[in-house]
Amino acid sequence: MLIQITILALAGLMLAAAIFDATKFIIPNWLCGLVLLTFPVAAVAAGLGWAEVGNHLLGGALALVIGFALFAPGWVGGGDAKLFAAAALWFGWPEFLAFLIHTVLAGGVLVVILLALRWLAPRLPVLATRTEGTALAVNAPVPYGIAIAAGVFWSLPNTVFWAAF
């Protein structure tokens, strides 16, 4: 029963992160912290051993390195990097690669959709990044929390937690 609650909590938190990022271009630290805190509860509920927990910590550490390597030049926001690392804890070493690929693919789709929307509807409040007759802004923000949430939803069924669900 506890594993189902933690999976539902993760789903709700990821949905909230996507909504925050889509509407405000920010992912609150408290939200990333709650995603992080759901992992130990899920690990205990699923009965993970120390080796399995270590694999999950490895996935989270790799995600943190990747996230901050993308944050340093300004390619993603700090909230995106923190959310990515916190969510990656849910994916052990082998599943982390699938989560990474799913998140990148979802991000690519997101960027194509945003470019189309920004070109078609330049005056939408959240998407307004150009004025009539001008090119799209190169530095227009992308709410990458949406892609991270999509990566979680896409990858979660392949985890040990889903098997315990």
N, C-alpha and C positions, 0 to 999 in steps of 0.2 A: 504493500500500500504506500509506503514512504517513497519508493522509487517512482511510482506514478505521480505523486505530488511534486517531486523535484523536477521531473521531466515537464510537467505542466507549468511549474514555476519558471523553468528555463524558457519554455515557449513564450510565456507571457512577458518575461523580461526582454527577450529578443524582439518581440513585437513592439514593446514600448521603446526600445532603443531605435528601431527603424522609424517609428512615428516621430520621436524626438528629433532624429537626424533629418528626416524629410521636412519637418515643419520649422525647425529652428537652427539647423546645421550645427547641432551640438549634441553630444552624448554625455549626460551627467556622470560624474565620478561615482556617485552612489549607485547608479545603475550598473556600472561595470563591477563595482564591489559586490553587489548582490549576485551577479552572474558568477563571479569568482567563488562566493560563499556557497552556492548551490552544489558545486562539485564535491567537496568533502562529504556533504550529506548524502549525495547520490553514491559516492564511492563506498561508504559504510553500508548503505541500504542494499547495494548490489553485491556486497561481500567481496570487494576487490582485495587482492593480496598486495603486499608491499611492492613486488615486482611490477604488477599492473599499474599501481599508483605511480611508480617511478616512470613508466612509459607515458602516462598522462602528463606528469610534470615535465617530461622532456618535450612533449608536444606544445605545452604552454610556454616553455622557455624558448623554443624555436620560433613560435609565433610572436613572442615579445621582441626577439631580435629582428625578425622580419618587419614587424610593425614599426619599430623605431628606426630601422634603416630606411623605411619609406617616409617616416615622419620628418627625419632630419633635413632632407631637401625640400620639404613642404608638399610632398605628393599626397599625403593623407593627413588628417588631423590627429591630434593626440588622443581624443576620445575613440577614434577608429582603431588606433594601435592598441589601446588598452582593452577595448571590447573584443578585438580579435584574439588577443592573448588570453583573456578570461574565458572566452568561448572555446578556445583550443584545448583547454584543460579537459573538456568533455571527450576529447578524441585522443586515444592512445597513439603511440608511434605509427603503426601502420595506417590507422584511420585518419591521422592528421593530414597525410598527403592528399587523401580524397577531399577532406574539408578545405584544404588550401586550393585545390583545383576547382572545386565547386564554387568557392567564394570568388575566385578570379573570373570564372565564367559568368557568374551572376553579375559581377562588377562590369564586365564588358557589355552585357545586355543592358544594364542600367545606364551606362554612358551613352549607348546608341539611342536608347529611349529618351534620355534627357536632351541630347543634341537635337533629336527630331522635335520634341516638345518646345525647346527654346527657339528653334527656327520657326515653327508654326505659330507659336503663341508667345511672342516676346514680352507681353505685358502681364502675364500671370505673376502674382506677387512673389511666390517662392522661386519661380523659374526666371524672373526678369534679369537677364544678364546682357541684353543688347538693346539698342534702340533701333527703331525702324530704319532700314537701309544700311545698317552697319554689320560688320562681321561678328560672329560669336566671340565672346570674351575667352581668351586663352586660359585665364585663371579662374574661370567660373567654378564655384564649389560643387562638389558631388557628394551627396549624402551616402557615403560608402557603408554606413551602418545598415542600410537596406540590403546591400550585397552580403554583408557578414551574416545578417539574420537569414537570408536565403540560403547561404552556405550551411548554416546550422540545420535548418529544416531539411535540406536536401541530404545531408550527411548523417544526421542523427539515427535514422533507422539501421545504419550499419554498425552501431556501437554495442558494447556489452550492456549498456543501460537499457537500450531498446529491447534486447533479448530478455532482460529481467522484467520488462514492462508487461 
